[in-house]
Amino acid sequence: ARDAPQRQRTLRDAIAWSYDLLEPEEQTLFQRLAVFAGGCTFEAADAVATVDGQLDVFNGMEGLVEHSLLRQDERPGGEPRFLMLETVREFGLEHLDESGEANAVSSRHATYFTTWVETAEPGLRGPRQVELLGQMDVEQDNLRTAMGWTLRHAPEMALRLATAQHWYWFLRGHVREGRTWLERALAASASSDERQTMALNWASFLAWNQSDLGVARARAEEALTLASTYGDERARGWALLNLGAVTRQAGDRERALELSGQARDVFREQGERWGGALAAYGIGMGARATGRINEARRLFEQALVEVEATGDRGFGCFVRAVLGGAAFAQGDLDEARTLTEVAQADAEALGFRLVEARALHQLGGIAVAQGDLDSATTLLQKAETDYRDVGSWIDIAYSDNDLGYVKLTQGKTDEAMTLFEDAMAIARDRGDQMAIALLQVSLGDALAAQGNITGAAELYRTGFTVAQKLADRRTMANGLRGVASIAVATGRAAQAVRLLAADEAWRAPNRLHIFGYAAERRARDLDTASSVLGPDPFAIAWDEGTGLPLEEAVAEALTMASEQAGQVSP
């Protein structure tokens, strides 16, 4: 433009001068190479820039390097990569448009990278994972350019291109971007074949990892219908696995267990160890959610054996992190820390932001258990920052919940209440019933700490109600301890001891531990009750509670909470 700054016009003149010095074949090559965003390898240049060997690409690129229109970099492993300055590339694209070849060259570019990424995709779950992730990092600009072109001109190719990148997007924490591309490709595609089935499955997978349960369920159900229509058992397995995960998050654990079990059966029949490992992980998560940690640890260990056999370090560190979480729940802090630190280090090396964040979150919980609240606060805040970057909203809610309990331990009840309320807003927005039940109890704990016994009782009551519908025994147990604390505060020490004994009896078979605020409050409540009752009445109440099944103890606690909540003045 005539009104462009002088430095820009001078630079353009310099580029034009170099371009005019090129031979006609070199000018053609230069224009075609401009289609690459972020550079290219010689192999890619040869595939895209020439047709039927009409151009001498090797000598032509050497000439472009000599004229400073192309720069050669040496990559690890010695493979050269050729790059253009963005201003030079814009000049080349203008001439490519003027040549009338832009569409044909862009088509070859998109075809090359679709084939390239489809070839690489299986290796992203195997021993070459780190190498291939690095290669895909380098080619991101080209892949995005290809995605944009295929969405406008070749929607079926766009679907292939998006589907092949799902595991890269997940491992690298580009879940938002991946969902956007997949949804756009699904909207642009007119097909309803096996390829669309897997695109629907990965759209569901990425959606439930962001706790977008409505979209995740809809996409998984569409995939299941198509897979059944075409007899695609592998795709059916993934649809069942996704539906199991969504159903578990929505709170229907029995149905989730059934779906995940069906998925595992399909994967076993197909001989797919990687999918089988994911199914075992999903079943283990269901067991963990109901407090069956012994079973969960066994399933996570099975999943780790299966996934390590595939060479997928990314999923391996994912499973190792949840295995560390199971060890933590049982009080095996040294084992938990070792497993979690290995998972965190692997995740950091891989750029696997979601697992790195979850490992930091878990290390924060371990720091709480060891009484290091300053380190716990730092770790939990760092985990939340990473969760926000990845877009994992329900994980943000859980990290806020844990940080809230740190604040309660420190006596900062107002800050704790704010964190619990923020977490509840996320849980309600995402429709995560398990998180809602948990946070009802957390908010009750905060109100009880502020001295608002009636308000706390009402929150425990509503938390129990949701947890009973979900068969969420862990949240029920949390509520028992909360109501027991109210019982101590209102002069019903014997009932408090019964509830605390029932809680401990339920936790004992799975060696479930409690730490931090919950453990300290329980110890205080037991000391107070012991002082009030004396040794013999305390022992009688404890024995009664030890023989009380959790469901009966919850029914008793629910009655107490309802009575206390009903004492609200008009």
Secondary structure, DSSP 8 states (H G I E B T S, - for coil): -TTS-HHHHHHHHHHHHHHHTS-HHHHHHHHHHTT-SS-EEHHHHHHHH-STT-S-HHHHHHHHHHTTSSEEEE-TTS-EEEE--HHHHHHHHHHHHHHT-HHHHHHHHHHHHHHHHHHHGGGGGSTTHHHHHHHHHHTHHHHHHHHHHHHHH-HHHHHHHHHTTHHHHHHHT-HHHHHHHHHHHHHH----SHHHHHHHHHHHHHHHHTT-HHHHHHHHHHHHHHHHHHT-HHHHHHHHHHHHHHHHHHT-HHHHHHHHHHHHHHHHHHT-HHHHHHHHHHHHHHHHHTT-HHHHHHHHHHHHHHHHHHT-HHHHHHHHHHHHHHHHHTT-HHHHHHHHHHHHHHHHHHT-HHHHHHHHHHHHHHHHHTT-HHHHHHHHHHHHHHHHHHT-HHHHHHHHHHHHHHHHHTT-HHHHHHHHHHHHHHHHHHT-HHHHHHHHHHHHHHHHHTT-HHHHHHHHHHHHHHHHHHT-HHHHHHHHHHHHHHHHHTT-HHHHHHHHHHHHHHHGGGT----HHHHHHHHHHHHHHHHHH-HHHHHHHHHHHHTS-HHHHHHHHHHHHHHHHTT---
